[in-house]
Amino acid sequence: MVDSAEANAAIWKSEATVADWVATAGSREHGRTRAREVLAELLPFADDEAFTFVDLGAGTGAASRAVLDSYPQSSGILADYSPQMREEGRRALAGYAGRYRYVELDLGTGRWPDELDGGLQAVISSLCVHHLPDLRKAALFGEILGRLAPGGWFLDYDPVAAEDPTVAEAWQRVQDRRDPQAASGRSQRSPEEQARWENHVRHISPLGPQLQFLRDAGFEAVDTYWKELDHVIFGGRRPA
Ligand SMILES: C[S@@+](CC[C@H](N)C(=O)[O-])C[C@H]1O[C@@H](n2cnc3c(N)ncnc32)[C@H](O)[C@@H]1O
């Protein structure tokens, strides 16, 4: 039996899936503009400050680009375990040469590259942590805290699950109004699309416990800093 980590890796390391994901990214990104901006705004740096951030599960760098655009002196270390996503990212980031580099990191393992061992000024993540089981999310938040410099922030933009089915219905109702095509597409998924959907939702979990994971790891200033329906930006700071 294929476990969920293997299924997730098979999807993100598939040439065909990544090609499709990149081809359809434009329409998805359209609705994410504000979230991308808010995540960048939350970083505690002056507009002209030079700093380095780490983007976990960076993919083709959508979150990183928002930060790089907002802070022209910033640099990013983009961590992802998919060679296909890193390759696509190099194309998407062609205009940012010299301001970013990719590192290979499997967030499922707890084994980090030496260069991310400590003193990190800020860590961001976007649309990736939801792929990890809750036990791993909790451990990851501890690993991030241990690698941040004192006072360093971690901010995550991700979908969360509703604990109340009526809330889930309300979220779905709004999403379907906004994208009626997606609503009809749900009943017509190909087996491959269904596998990707199941992989997407498998480990999405409620927000409350994830905020508690951050507190338990030792973060302060833990909050949900932005929210729209099932998508949130949450995070906190390593105590100074
Ligand atoms: C939905 S994409 C999001 C990419 C990007 N952060 C964004 O906001 O567009 C998820 C990314 O997480 C990466 N990913 C998933 N599981 C991972 C893991 N265990 N370790 C490292 N990267 C992972 C995938 O390769 C993919 O690039």
The ligand as an ORCA input file, in Angstrom:
! r2SCAN-3c Opt
* xyz 0 1
  C       0.475     23.697     -3.945
  S       2.203     23.818     -4.227
  C       2.519     25.425     -3.548
  C       3.758     26.051     -4.122
  C       4.020     27.468     -3.669
  N       4.414     27.529     -2.269
  C       2.836     28.367     -3.934
  O       2.350     29.017     -3.005
  O       2.421     28.434     -5.093
  C       2.887     22.729     -3.013
  C       4.389     22.647     -3.040
  O       4.806     21.955     -1.864
  C       5.826     21.055     -2.235
  N       5.810     19.974     -1.254
  C       4.789     19.135     -0.965
  N       5.165     18.276     -0.010
  C       6.459     18.566      0.307
  C       7.400     18.015      1.212
  N       7.105     16.957      1.976
  N       8.626     18.567      1.268
  C       8.942     19.620      0.484
  N       8.114     20.181     -0.404
  C       6.869     19.655     -0.487
  C       5.478     20.605     -3.630
  O       6.599     20.068     -4.313
  C       4.952     21.901     -4.230
  O       5.987     22.635     -4.808
*
